[in-house]
Amino acid sequence: MVKLTSTEIDAMRAHFLIIGLFSALLAMPAAAQECDPADESQTGMSICADAGYKAADQKLNATYGEIVKRLADDADGKKLLQTSQRAWITFRDAACAFSAGGVEGGSVYPMILSGCLEGLTEIRAEQLGEYLKCEEGDMSCPAPG
């Protein structure tokens, strides 16, 4: 049996700490990096897919925010909008989990999942955007301008 001194044990702990920190840096999410359309590696394509989803999500949030402003004096309307949006997010996330489920655990999974999230989020932003285009007197419009 080999006996280690406290100095040797401390040195080993320091090495393991450094290795752990380095491993954590390597495992950081791809989203922390910039999209480079010229990078055709799987990681590069996943980063760009995530960036596309985030851009669609920002558009959706802006559109949602505009509707909330229009409903400033309509607490019931805001509550219905919030309920529908929460239900939609649950649907979107479940639909995309199913869509990407065949590649779960694989290197292509983040790209497939982000692509689905982006597509459904863009559609929802367009749907909500229609409420901002209602003509005056349109009784079917929940967010008149």
N, CA, C and O atoms as a GROMACS GRO file, in nm:
protein
  580
    1MET      N    1   0.084  -0.117   0.000
    1MET     CA    2   0.000   0.000   0.000
    1MET      C    3   0.089   0.124   0.000
    1MET      O    4   0.186   0.131   0.076
    2VAL      N    5   0.057   0.219  -0.083
    2VAL     CA    6   0.134   0.342  -0.094
    2VAL      C    7   0.073   0.447  -0.003
    2VAL      O    8  -0.048   0.470  -0.005
    3LYS      N    9   0.157   0.508   0.075
    3LYS     CA   10   0.112   0.616   0.164
    3LYS      C   11   0.150   0.748   0.100
    3LYS      O   12   0.264   0.769   0.059
    4LEU      N   13   0.050   0.840   0.093
    4LEU     CA   14   0.074   0.972   0.036
    4LEU      C   15   0.083   1.074   0.148
    4LEU      O   16   0.016   1.064   0.250
    5THR      N   17   0.168   1.172   0.126
    5THR     CA   18   0.179   1.281   0.223
    5THR      C   19   0.063   1.377   0.200
    5THR      O   20  -0.001   1.374   0.095
    6SER      N   21   0.037   1.461   0.296
    6SER     CA   22  -0.072   1.558   0.283
    6SER      C   23  -0.044   1.653   0.166
    6SER      O   24  -0.138   1.699   0.102
    7THR      N   25   0.083   1.684   0.139
    7THR     CA   26   0.119   1.768   0.025
    7THR      C   27   0.084   1.700  -0.106
    7THR      O   28   0.032   1.763  -0.198
    8GLU      N   29   0.113   1.572  -0.115
    8GLU     CA   30   0.081   1.496  -0.236
    8GLU      C   31  -0.072   1.486  -0.255
    8GLU      O   32  -0.122   1.495  -0.368
    9ILE      N   33  -0.144   1.467  -0.147
    9ILE     CA   34  -0.290   1.459  -0.154
    9ILE      C   35  -0.346   1.594  -0.200
    9ILE      O   36  -0.435   1.599  -0.285
   10ASP      N   37  -0.294   1.703  -0.144
   10ASP     CA   38  -0.338   1.836  -0.186
   10ASP      C   39  -0.308   1.861  -0.333
   10ASP      O   40  -0.390   1.922  -0.403
   11ALA      N   41  -0.194   1.816  -0.380
   11ALA     CA   42  -0.158   1.832  -0.521
   11ALA      C   43  -0.253   1.753  -0.610
   11ALA      O   44  -0.294   1.801  -0.716
   12MET      N   45  -0.290   1.632  -0.566
   12MET     CA   46  -0.384   1.551  -0.643
   12MET      C   47  -0.521   1.618  -0.647
   12MET      O   48  -0.586   1.621  -0.752
   13ARG      N   49  -0.564   1.671  -0.536
   13ARG     CA   50  -0.693   1.742  -0.533
   13ARG      C   51  -0.691   1.860  -0.627
   13ARG      O   52  -0.789   1.885  -0.698
   14ALA      N   53  -0.584   1.933  -0.629
   14ALA     CA   54  -0.571   2.049  -0.719
   14ALA      C   55  -0.578   2.005  -0.864
   14ALA      O   56  -0.642   2.070  -0.946
   15HIS      N   57  -0.512   1.895  -0.897
   15HIS     CA   58  -0.514   1.842  -1.034
   15HIS      C   59  -0.656   1.802  -1.072
   15HIS      O   60  -0.703   1.833  -1.182
   16PHE      N   61  -0.725   1.732  -0.980
   16PHE     CA   62  -0.862   1.690  -1.009
   16PHE      C   63  -0.954   1.811  -1.025
   16PHE      O   64  -1.044   1.811  -1.109
   17LEU      N   65  -0.932   1.914  -0.946
   17LEU     CA   66  -1.011   2.036  -0.957
   17LEU      C   67  -0.988   2.101  -1.093
   17LEU      O   68  -1.084   2.142  -1.159
   18ILE      N   69  -0.865   2.109  -1.134
   18ILE     CA   70  -0.833   2.168  -1.265
   18ILE      C   71  -0.895   2.086  -1.377
   18ILE      O   72  -0.951   2.142  -1.471
   19ILE      N   73  -0.885   1.955  -1.368
   19ILE     CA   74  -0.944   1.868  -1.470
   19ILE      C   75  -1.096   1.886  -1.472
   19ILE      O   76  -1.156   1.892  -1.579
   20GLY      N   77  -1.157   1.895  -1.354
   20GLY     CA   78  -1.302   1.915  -1.345
   20GLY      C   79  -1.345   2.046  -1.406
   20GLY      O   80  -1.445   2.052  -1.479
   21LEU      N   81  -1.270   2.153  -1.377
   21LEU     CA   82  -1.303   2.284  -1.434
   21LEU      C   83  -1.286   2.285  -1.586
   21LEU      O   84  -1.368   2.341  -1.658
   22PHE      N   85  -1.181   2.222  -1.633
   22PHE     CA   86  -1.158   2.214  -1.777
   22PHE      C   87  -1.270   2.136  -1.844
   22PHE      O   88  -1.320   2.174  -1.950
   23SER      N   89  -1.310   2.026  -1.782
   23SER     CA   90  -1.420   1.945  -1.837
   23SER      C   91  -1.549   2.024  -1.840
   23SER      O   92  -1.626   2.014  -1.935
   24ALA      N   93  -1.574   2.103  -1.736
   24ALA     CA   94  -1.695   2.185  -1.732
   24ALA      C   95  -1.694   2.289  -1.843
   24ALA      O   96  -1.797   2.316  -1.905
   25LEU      N   97  -1.578   2.347  -1.870
   25LEU     CA   98  -1.569   2.444  -1.979
   25LEU      C   99  -1.597   2.379  -2.114
   25LEU      O  100  -1.663   2.439  -2.200
   26LEU      N  101  -1.549   2.259  -2.133
   26LEU     CA  102  -1.573   2.188  -2.259
   26LEU      C  103  -1.720   2.151  -2.273
   26LEU      O  104  -1.771   2.142  -2.385
   27ALA      N  105  -1.789   2.129  -2.163
   27ALA     CA  106  -1.929   2.087  -2.167
   27ALA      C  107  -2.026   2.205  -2.169
   27ALA      O  108  -2.147   2.184  -2.168
   28MET      N  109  -1.975   2.327  -2.172
   28MET     CA  110  -2.064   2.443  -2.173
   28MET      C  111  -2.156   2.436  -2.294
   28MET      O  112  -2.117   2.388  -2.400
   29PRO      N  113  -2.280   2.484  -2.278
   29PRO     CA  114  -2.375   2.476  -2.388
   29PRO      C  115  -2.327   2.549  -2.512
   29PRO      O  116  -2.261   2.653  -2.503
   30ALA      N  117  -2.363   2.493  -2.627
   30ALA     CA  118  -2.323   2.553  -2.754
   30ALA      C  119  -2.381   2.692  -2.770
   30ALA      O  120  -2.325   2.774  -2.843
   31ALA      N  121  -2.492   2.722  -2.702
   31ALA     CA  122  -2.559   2.850  -2.717
   31ALA      C  123  -2.471   2.966  -2.671
   31ALA      O  124  -2.496   3.080  -2.708
   32ALA      N  125  -2.368   2.938  -2.590
   32ALA     CA  126  -2.282   3.044  -2.541
   32ALA      C  127  -2.188   3.095  -2.650
   32ALA      O  128  -2.115   3.192  -2.628
   33GLN      N  129  -2.189   3.032  -2.766
   33GLN     CA  130  -2.101   3.070  -2.874
   33GLN      C  131  -2.179   3.138  -2.985
   33GLN      O  132  -2.301   3.127  -2.993
   34GLU      N  133  -2.107   3.210  -3.071
   34GLU     CA  134  -2.168   3.279  -3.184
   34GLU      C  135  -2.188   3.184  -3.301
   34GLU      O  136  -2.111   3.091  -3.321
   35CYS      N  137  -2.294   3.210  -3.377
   35CYS     CA  138  -2.320   3.130  -3.497
   35CYS      C  139  -2.224   3.171  -3.608
   35CYS      O  140  -2.208   3.290  -3.638
   36ASP      N  141  -2.161   3.073  -3.666
   36ASP     CA  142  -2.075   3.094  -3.783
   36ASP      C  143  -2.132   3.008  -3.895
   36ASP      O  144  -2.110   2.888  -3.898
   37PRO      N  145  -2.208   3.070  -3.988
   37PRO     CA  146  -2.271   2.991  -4.095
   37PRO      C  147  -2.172   2.909  -4.178
   37PRO      O  148  -2.211   2.811  -4.242
   38ALA      N  149  -2.046   2.947  -4.177
   38ALA     CA  150  -1.946   2.871  -4.252
   38ALA      C  151  -1.902   2.744  -4.179
   38ALA      O  152  -1.840   2.656  -4.239
   39ASP      N  153  -1.933   2.736  -4.049
   39ASP     CA  154  -1.894   2.618  -3.970
   39ASP      C  155  -1.995   2.508  -3.995
   39ASP      O  156  -2.108   2.514  -3.946
   40GLU      N  157  -1.955   2.407  -4.070
   40GLU     CA  158  -2.045   2.297  -4.104
   40GLU      C  159  -2.030   2.176  -4.012
   40GLU      O  160  -2.080   2.068  -4.041
   41SER      N  161  -1.960   2.196  -3.900
   41SER     CA  162  -1.951   2.088  -3.802
   41SER      C  163  -2.087   2.075  -3.734
   41SER      O  164  -2.168   2.167  -3.738
   42GLN      N  165  -2.110   1.962  -3.672
   42GLN     CA  166  -2.238   1.944  -3.603
   42GLN      C  167  -2.256   2.047  -3.493
   42GLN      O  168  -2.365   2.100  -3.474
   43THR      N  169  -2.149   2.076  -3.421
   43THR     CA  170  -2.157   2.177  -3.316
   43THR      C  171  -2.190   2.313  -3.376
   43THR      O  172  -2.275   2.385  -3.322
   44GLY      N  173  -2.126   2.349  -3.486
   44GLY     CA  174  -2.152   2.477  -3.551
   44GLY      C  175  -2.295   2.487  -3.599
   44GLY      O  176  -2.360   2.591  -3.583
   45MET      N  177  -2.346   2.380  -3.660
   45MET     CA  178  -2.484   2.382  -3.707
   45MET      C  179  -2.583   2.389  -3.591
   45MET      O  180  -2.688   2.453  -3.603
   46SER      N  181  -2.550   2.326  -3.480
   46SER     CA  182  -2.637   2.332  -3.362
   46SER      C  183  -2.637   2.473  -3.303
   46SER      O  184  -2.742   2.521  -3.259
   47ILE      N  185  -2.522   2.538  -3.301
   47ILE     CA  186  -2.513   2.675  -3.251
   47ILE      C  187  -2.601   2.766  -3.336
   47ILE      O  188  -2.674   2.849  -3.283
   48CYS      N  189  -2.594   2.751  -3.468
   48CYS     CA  190  -2.674   2.835  -3.557
   48CYS      C  191  -2.823   2.804  -3.544
   48CYS      O  192  -2.906   2.895  -3.551
   49ALA      N  193  -2.858   2.678  -3.527
   49ALA     CA  194  -2.998   2.642  -3.508
   49ALA      C  195  -3.052   2.705  -3.380
   49ALA      O  196  -3.165   2.754  -3.378
   50ASP      N  197  -2.973   2.703  -3.275
   50ASP     CA  198  -3.012   2.764  -3.149
   50ASP      C  199  -3.028   2.915  -3.166
   50ASP      O  200  -3.120   2.975  -3.111
   51ALA      N  201  -2.938   2.977  -3.241
   51ALA     CA  202  -2.948   3.121  -3.266
   51ALA      C  203  -3.076   3.154  -3.343
   51ALA      O  204  -3.140   3.256  -3.317
   52GLY      N  205  -3.112   3.069  -3.438
   52GLY     CA  206  -3.236   3.089  -3.513
   52GLY      C  207  -3.358   3.080  -3.423
   52GLY      O  208  -3.450   3.161  -3.434
   53TYR      N  209  -3.358   2.982  -3.334
   53TYR     CA  210  -3.469   2.969  -3.239
   53TYR      C  211  -3.477   3.090  -3.148
   53TYR      O  212  -3.586   3.142  -3.124
   54LYS      N  213  -3.363   3.135  -3.097
   54LYS     CA  214  -3.364   3.251  -3.008
   54LYS      C  215  -3.414   3.377  -3.078
   54LYS      O  216  -3.484   3.458  -3.017
   55ALA      N  217  -3.380   3.394  -3.205
   55ALA     CA  218  -3.430   3.508  -3.281
   55ALA      C  219  -3.582   3.500  -3.298
   55ALA      O  220  -3.652   3.600  -3.284
   56ALA      N  221  -3.631   3.381  -3.328
   56ALA     CA  222  -3.776   3.363  -3.342
   56ALA      C  223  -3.845   3.389  -3.208
   56ALA      O  224  -3.953   3.449  -3.204
   57ASP      N  225  -3.784   3.344  -3.100
   57ASP     CA  226  -3.842   3.365  -2.967
   57ASP      C  227  -3.846   3.513  -2.931
   57ASP      O  228  -3.942   3.559  -2.869
   58GLN      N  229  -3.744   3.588  -2.969
   58GLN     CA  230  -3.744   3.733  -2.944
   58GLN      C  231  -3.857   3.800  -3.020
   58GLN      O  232  -3.923   3.890  -2.968
   59LYS      N  233  -3.878   3.758  -3.145
   59LYS     CA  234  -3.987   3.814  -3.225
   59LYS      C  235  -4.121   3.782  -3.160
   59LYS      O  236  -4.208   3.869  -3.150
   60LEU      N  237  -4.138   3.657  -3.117
   60LEU     CA  238  -4.262   3.618  -3.051
   60LEU      C  239  -4.284   3.700  -2.924
   60LEU      O  240  -4.395   3.748  -2.901
   61ASN      N  241  -4.181   3.718  -2.844
   61ASN     CA  242  -4.194   3.794  -2.720
   61ASN      C  243  -4.230   3.940  -2.747
   61ASN      O  244  -4.308   4.000  -2.673
   62ALA      N  245  -4.175   3.996  -2.853
   62ALA     CA  246  -4.208   4.135  -2.888
   62ALA      C  247  -4.354   4.146  -2.932
   62ALA      O  248  -4.424   4.239  -2.892
   63THR      N  249  -4.399   4.051  -3.012
   63THR     CA  250  -4.538   4.051  -3.058
   63THR      C  251  -4.633   4.031  -2.940
   63THR      O  252  -4.733   4.102  -2.928
   64TYR      N  253  -4.601   3.938  -2.856
   64TYR     CA  254  -4.681   3.912  -2.736
   64TYR      C  255  -4.688   4.039  -2.650
   64TYR      O  256  -4.795   4.075  -2.601
   65GLY      N  257  -4.575   4.105  -2.634
   65GLY     CA  258  -4.571   4.228  -2.555
   65GLY      C  259  -4.659   4.338  -2.613
   65GLY      O  260  -4.722   4.414  -2.539
   66GLU      N  261  -4.665   4.348  -2.746
   66GLU     CA  262  -4.751   4.448  -2.810
   66GLU      C  263  -4.898   4.418  -2.782
   66GLU      O  264  -4.977   4.510  -2.760
   67ILE      N  265  -4.934   4.292  -2.784
   67ILE     CA  266  -5.073   4.255  -2.754
   67ILE      C  267  -5.105   4.286  -2.609
   67ILE      O  268  -5.213   4.337  -2.579
   68VAL      N  269  -5.013   4.256  -2.519
   68VAL     CA  270  -5.034   4.287  -2.377
   68VAL      C  271  -5.057   4.437  -2.360
   68VAL      O  272  -5.144   4.477  -2.282
   69LYS      N  273  -4.982   4.520  -2.431
   69LYS     CA  274  -5.001   4.666  -2.423
   69LYS      C  275  -5.142   4.704  -2.469
   69LYS      O  276  -5.206   4.788  -2.407
   70ARG      N  277  -5.188   4.640  -2.576
   70ARG     CA  278  -5.323   4.670  -2.626
   70ARG      C  279  -5.430   4.628  -2.525
   70ARG      O  280  -5.538   4.687  -2.521
   71LEU      N  281  -5.399   4.530  -2.447
   71LEU     CA  282  -5.495   4.480  -2.349
   71LEU      C  283  -5.474   4.542  -2.211
   71LEU      O  284  -5.517   4.485  -2.110
   72ALA      N  285  -5.408   4.656  -2.205
   72ALA     CA  286  -5.375   4.719  -2.078
   72ALA      C  287  -5.497   4.739  -1.988
   72ALA      O  288  -5.487   4.726  -1.866
   73ASP      N  289  -5.610   4.769  -2.047
   73ASP     CA  290  -5.731   4.794  -1.969
   73ASP      C  291  -5.827   4.675  -1.970
   73ASP      O  292  -5.944   4.689  -1.934
   74ASP      N  293  -5.779   4.559  -2.011
   74ASP     CA  294  -5.864   4.441  -2.023
   74ASP      C  295  -5.800   4.325  -1.948
   74ASP      O  296  -5.731   4.241  -2.007
   75ALA      N  297  -5.823   4.321  -1.816
   75ALA     CA  298  -5.762   4.217  -1.732
   75ALA      C  299  -5.804   4.077  -1.776
   75ALA      O  300  -5.723   3.985  -1.776
   76ASP      N  301  -5.931   4.060  -1.813
   76ASP     CA  302  -5.978   3.929  -1.856
   76ASP      C  303  -5.911   3.888  -1.986
   76ASP      O  304  -5.873   3.772  -2.002
   77GLY      N  305  -5.896   3.981  -2.079
   77GLY     CA  306  -5.830   3.952  -2.206
   77GLY      C  307  -5.685   3.912  -2.185
   77GLY      O  308  -5.635   3.818  -2.247
   78LYS      N  309  -5.616   3.985  -2.096
   78LYS     CA  310  -5.476   3.952  -2.066
   78LYS      C  311  -5.464   3.813  -2.005
   78LYS      O  312  -5.372   3.738  -2.036
   79LYS      N  313  -5.558   3.780  -1.918
   79LYS     CA  314  -5.556   3.648  -1.854
   79LYS      C  315  -5.578   3.538  -1.958
   79LYS      O  316  -5.511   3.434  -1.954
   80LEU      N  317  -5.671   3.560  -2.051
   80LEU     CA  318  -5.695   3.462  -2.157
   80LEU      C  319  -5.572   3.448  -2.247
   80LEU      O  320  -5.536   3.337  -2.286
   81LEU      N  321  -5.508   3.561  -2.279
   81LEU     CA  322  -5.386   3.557  -2.361
   81LEU      C  323  -5.277   3.478  -2.289
   81LEU      O  324  -5.212   3.393  -2.348
   82GLN      N  325  -5.259   3.507  -2.162
   82GLN     CA  326  -5.156   3.438  -2.084
   82GLN      C  327  -5.184   3.288  -2.076
   82GLN      O  328  -5.093   3.207  -2.092
   83THR      N  329  -5.307   3.252  -2.052
   83THR     CA  330  -5.344   3.110  -2.045
   83THR      C  331  -5.318   3.041  -2.178
   83THR      O  332  -5.264   2.931  -2.182
   84SER      N  333  -5.359   3.107  -2.287
   84SER     CA  334  -5.339   3.045  -2.418
   84SER      C  335  -5.191   3.033  -2.452
   84SER      O  336  -5.149   2.935  -2.513
   85GLN      N  337  -5.112   3.132  -2.414
   85GLN     CA  338  -4.969   3.128  -2.444
   85GLN      C  339  -4.899   3.019  -2.364
   85GLN      O  340  -4.813   2.948  -2.416
   86ARG      N  341  -4.936   3.005  -2.240
   86ARG     CA  342  -4.877   2.898  -2.158
   86ARG      C  343  -4.912   2.762  -2.215
   86ARG      O  344  -4.827   2.673  -2.221
   87ALA      N  345  -5.036   2.745  -2.256
   87ALA     CA  346  -5.078   2.618  -2.316
   87ALA      C  347  -5.004   2.594  -2.447
   87ALA      O  348  -4.964   2.482  -2.477
   88TRP      N  349  -4.986   2.700  -2.525
   88TRP     CA  350  -4.914   2.686  -2.651
   88TRP      C  351  -4.768   2.645  -2.627
   88TRP      O  352  -4.716   2.559  -2.697
   89ILE      N  353  -4.704   2.705  -2.528
   89ILE     CA  354  -4.564   2.670  -2.497
   89ILE      C  355  -4.555   2.522  -2.457
   89ILE      O  356  -4.463   2.452  -2.499
   90THR      N  357  -4.650   2.476  -2.376
   90THR     CA  358  -4.652   2.335  -2.338
   90THR      C  359  -4.666   2.247  -2.462
   90THR      O  360  -4.595   2.147  -2.477
   91PHE      N  361  -4.758   2.285  -2.551
   91PHE     CA  362  -4.777   2.211  -2.676
   91PHE      C  363  -4.649   2.212  -2.759
   91PHE      O  364  -4.603   2.107  -2.804
   92ARG      N  365  -4.591   2.331  -2.780
   92ARG     CA  366  -4.471   2.344  -2.863
   92ARG      C  367  -4.358   2.256  -2.812
   92ARG      O  368  -4.297   2.181  -2.888
   93ASP      N  369  -4.333   2.265  -2.682
   93ASP     CA  370  -4.223   2.189  -2.624
   93ASP      C  371  -4.246   2.038  -2.636
   93ASP      O  372  -4.153   1.962  -2.664
   94ALA      N  373  -4.371   1.995  -2.615
   94ALA     CA  374  -4.402   1.852  -2.626
   94ALA      C  375  -4.393   1.806  -2.771
   94ALA      O  376  -4.342   1.698  -2.800
   95ALA      N  377  -4.444   1.888  -2.863
   95ALA     CA  378  -4.440   1.851  -3.005
   95ALA      C  379  -4.295   1.841  -3.054
   95ALA      O  380  -4.262   1.751  -3.131
   96CYS      N  381  -4.212   1.932  -3.011
   96CYS     CA  382  -4.072   1.929  -3.056
   96CYS      C  383  -3.994   1.816  -2.988
   96CYS      O  384  -3.904   1.757  -3.050
   97ALA      N  385  -4.027   1.786  -2.864
   97ALA     CA  386  -3.963   1.672  -2.798
   97ALA      C  387  -3.997   1.544  -2.875
   97ALA      O  388  -3.911   1.457  -2.894
   98PHE      N  389  -4.122   1.532  -2.919
   98PHE     CA  390  -4.162   1.416  -2.998
   98PHE      C  391  -4.091   1.417  -3.133
   98PHE      O  392  -4.039   1.314  -3.177
   99SER      N  393  -4.089   1.532  -3.197
   99SER     CA  394  -4.028   1.544  -3.330
   99SER      C  395  -3.881   1.506  -3.328
   99SER      O  396  -3.832   1.441  -3.421
  100ALA      N  397  -3.810   1.546  -3.224
  100ALA     CA  398  -3.667   1.520  -3.215
  100ALA      C  399  -3.636   1.391  -3.138
  100ALA      O  400  -3.520   1.353  -3.124
  101GLY      N  401  -3.739   1.324  -3.089
  101GLY     CA  402  -3.720   1.207  -3.004
  101GLY      C  403  -3.642   1.094  -3.071
  101GLY      O  404  -3.574   1.017  -3.003
  102GLY      N  405  -3.652   1.083  -3.202
  102GLY     CA  406  -3.581   0.976  -3.271
  102GLY      C  407  -3.431   0.990  -3.270
  102GLY      O  408  -3.359   0.893  -3.295
  103VAL      N  409  -3.383   1.110  -3.241
  103VAL     CA  410  -3.237   1.132  -3.239
  103VAL      C  411  -3.189   1.174  -3.101
  103VAL      O  412  -3.075   1.219  -3.085
  104GLU      N  413  -3.276   1.160  -2.999
  104GLU     CA  414  -3.238   1.200  -2.864
  104GLU      C  415  -3.112   1.126  -2.820
  104GLU      O  416  -3.099   1.006  -2.839
  105GLY      N  417  -3.020   1.201  -2.763
  105GLY     CA  418  -2.893   1.145  -2.719
  105GLY      C  419  -2.785   1.152  -2.826
  105GLY      O  420  -2.668   1.129  -2.797
  106GLY      N  421  -2.823   1.183  -2.948
  106GLY     CA  422  -2.726   1.193  -3.056
  106GLY      C  423  -2.676   1.336  -3.073
  106GLY      O  424  -2.734   1.429  -3.019
  107SER      N  425  -2.570   1.351  -3.147
  107SER     CA  426  -2.510   1.483  -3.166
  107SER      C  427  -2.598   1.577  -3.247
  107SER      O  428  -2.583   1.699  -3.239
  108VAL      N  429  -2.690   1.522  -3.326
  108VAL     CA  430  -2.778   1.604  -3.408
  108VAL      C  431  -2.900   1.653  -3.330
  108VAL      O  432  -2.972   1.742  -3.376
  109TYR      N  433  -2.925   1.595  -3.213
  109TYR     CA  434  -3.045   1.628  -3.134
  109TYR      C  435  -3.063   1.778  -3.109
  109TYR      O  436  -3.172   1.829  -3.135
  110PRO      N  437  -2.962   1.852  -3.060
  110PRO     CA  438  -2.984   1.995  -3.035
  110PRO      C  439  -3.026   2.072  -3.161
  110PRO      O  440  -3.108   2.163  -3.154
  111MET      N  441  -2.969   2.036  -3.275
  111MET     CA  442  -3.002   2.105  -3.399
  111MET      C  443  -3.146   2.074  -3.440
  111MET      O  444  -3.219   2.165  -3.480
  112ILE      N  445  -3.187   1.948  -3.431
  112ILE     CA  446  -3.323   1.909  -3.469
  112ILE      C  447  -3.424   1.974  -3.375
  112ILE      O  448  -3.526   2.026  -3.419
  113LEU      N  449  -3.396   1.970  -3.246
  113LEU     CA  450  -3.487   2.029  -3.148
  113LEU      C  451  -3.498   2.180  -3.170
  113LEU      O  452  -3.609   2.233  -3.173
  114SER      N  453  -3.386   2.248  -3.187
  114SER     CA  454  -3.390   2.394  -3.208
  114SER      C  455  -3.462   2.429  -3.337
  114SER      O  456  -3.535   2.529  -3.342
  115GLY      N  457  -3.444   2.350  -3.441
  115GLY     CA  458  -3.513   2.375  -3.568
  115GLY      C  459  -3.664   2.365  -3.552
  115GLY      O  460  -3.738   2.447  -3.607
  116CYS      N  461  -3.709   2.266  -3.479
  116CYS     CA  462  -3.852   2.251  -3.453
  116CYS      C  463  -3.904   2.368  -3.370
  116CYS      O  464  -4.008   2.427  -3.402
  117LEU      N  465  -3.833   2.401  -3.263
  117LEU     CA  466  -3.873   2.513  -3.178
  117LEU      C  467  -3.881   2.643  -3.257
  117LEU      O  468  -3.973   2.722  -3.241
  118GLU      N  469  -3.782   2.664  -3.343
  118GLU     CA  470  -3.781   2.784  -3.426
  118GLU      C  471  -3.903   2.788  -3.518
  118GLU      O  472  -3.972   2.889  -3.526
  119GLY      N  473  -3.930   2.678  -3.586
  119GLY     CA  474  -4.041   2.674  -3.681
  119GLY      C  475  -4.175   2.700  -3.614
  119GLY      O  476  -4.253   2.781  -3.663
  120LEU      N  477  -4.202   2.631  -3.505
  120LEU     CA  478  -4.331   2.652  -3.436
  120LEU      C  479  -4.340   2.789  -3.373
  120LEU      O  480  -4.448   2.848  -3.368
  121THR      N  481  -4.228   2.842  -3.326
  121THR     CA  482  -4.228   2.976  -3.266
  121THR      C  483  -4.254   3.082  -3.371
  121THR      O  484  -4.325   3.179  -3.345
  122GLU      N  485  -4.197   3.064  -3.490
  122GLU     CA  486  -4.224   3.159  -3.600
  122GLU      C  487  -4.373   3.157  -3.637
  122GLU      O  488  -4.433   3.262  -3.659
  123ILE      N  489  -4.431   3.038  -3.642
  123ILE     CA  490  -4.573   3.028  -3.675
  123ILE      C  491  -4.658   3.098  -3.568
  123ILE      O  492  -4.752   3.170  -3.602
  124ARG      N  493  -4.624   3.077  -3.442
  124ARG     CA  494  -4.700   3.142  -3.333
  124ARG      C  495  -4.684   3.293  -3.339
  124ARG      O  496  -4.781   3.366  -3.316
  125ALA      N  497  -4.565   3.341  -3.369
  125ALA     CA  498  -4.544   3.486  -3.380
  125ALA      C  499  -4.632   3.543  -3.492
  125ALA      O  500  -4.688   3.651  -3.478
  126GLU      N  501  -4.643   3.470  -3.602
  126GLU     CA  502  -4.729   3.514  -3.712
  126GLU      C  503  -4.875   3.512  -3.669
  126GLU      O  504  -4.950   3.605  -3.700
  127GLN      N  505  -4.916   3.407  -3.598
  127GLN     CA  506  -5.055   3.399  -3.550
  127GLN      C  507  -5.088   3.518  -3.460
  127GLN      O  508  -5.190   3.585  -3.480
  128LEU      N  509  -5.002   3.544  -3.363
  128LEU     CA  510  -5.027   3.656  -3.273
  128LEU      C  511  -5.018   3.789  -3.348
  128LEU      O  512  -5.092   3.882  -3.317
  129GLY      N  513  -4.929   3.797  -3.444
  129GLY     CA  514  -4.914   3.920  -3.522
  129GLY      C  515  -5.040   3.958  -3.597
  129GLY      O  516  -5.065   4.076  -3.622
  130GLU      N  517  -5.122   3.859  -3.633
  130GLU     CA  518  -5.248   3.888  -3.701
  130GLU      C  519  -5.341   3.970  -3.612
  130GLU      O  520  -5.420   4.049  -3.662
  131TYR      N  521  -5.332   3.951  -3.480
  131TYR     CA  522  -5.415   4.029  -3.388
  131TYR      C  523  -5.376   4.176  -3.388
  131TYR      O  524  -5.455   4.262  -3.349
  132LEU      N  525  -5.256   4.205  -3.431
  132LEU     CA  526  -5.210   4.344  -3.436
  132LEU      C  527  -5.251   4.412  -3.567
  132LEU      O  528  -5.229   4.532  -3.584
  133LYS      N  529  -5.311   4.336  -3.658
  133LYS     CA  530  -5.351   4.389  -3.789
  133LYS      C  531  -5.502   4.401  -3.804
  133LYS      O  532  -5.552   4.425  -3.914
  134CYS      N  533  -5.574   4.383  -3.696
  134CYS     CA  534  -5.719   4.385  -3.704
  134CYS      C  535  -5.769   4.521  -3.754
  134CYS      O  536  -5.716   4.626  -3.717
  135GLU      N  537  -5.871   4.515  -3.837
  135GLU     CA  538  -5.932   4.638  -3.884
  135GLU      C  539  -6.028   4.690  -3.780
  135GLU      O  540  -6.084   4.613  -3.702
  136GLU      N  541  -6.046   4.820  -3.780
  136GLU     CA  542  -6.137   4.883  -3.684
  136GLU      C  543  -6.276   4.822  -3.700
  136GLU      O  544  -6.327   4.806  -3.811
  137GLY      N  545  -6.338   4.790  -3.586
  137GLY     CA  546  -6.472   4.732  -3.586
  137GLY      C  547  -6.475   4.582  -3.601
  137GLY      O  548  -6.584   4.524  -3.599
  138ASP      N  549  -6.362   4.517  -3.615
  138ASP     CA  550  -6.358   4.371  -3.628
  138ASP      C  551  -6.391   4.309  -3.492
  138ASP      O  552  -6.308   4.309  -3.401
  139MET      N  553  -6.512   4.257  -3.480
  139MET     CA  554  -6.560   4.203  -3.353
  139MET      C  555  -6.491   4.070  -3.317
  139MET      O  556  -6.497   4.027  -3.202
  140SER      N  557  -6.426   4.006  -3.414
  140SER     CA  558  -6.357   3.880  -3.387
  140SER      C  559  -6.214   3.902  -3.340
  140SER      O  560  -6.142   3.805  -3.316
  141CYS      N  561  -6.174   4.026  -3.326
  141CYS     CA  562  -6.036   4.058  -3.286
  141CYS      C  563  -6.028   4.078  -3.135
  141CYS      O  564  -6.092   4.168  -3.081
  142PRO      N  565  -5.950   3.995  -3.065
  142PRO     CA  566  -5.939   4.007  -2.920
  142PRO      C  567  -5.847   4.120  -2.873
  142PRO      O  568  -5.844   4.152  -2.754
  143ALA      N  569  -5.772   4.179  -2.966
  143ALA     CA  570  -5.676   4.285  -2.928
  143ALA      C  571  -5.688   4.403  -3.024
  143ALA      O  572  -5.594   4.432  -3.098
  144PRO      N  573  -5.801   4.470  -3.023
  144PRO     CA  574  -5.819   4.580  -3.119
  144PRO      C  575  -5.719   4.692  -3.094
  144PRO      O  576  -5.676   4.717  -2.981
  145GLY      N  577  -5.683   4.759  -3.201
  145GLY     CA  578  -5.583   4.865  -3.194
  145GLY      C  579  -5.632   4.994  -3.164
  145GLY      O  580  -5.554   5.089  -3.156
   0.00000   0.00000   0.00000
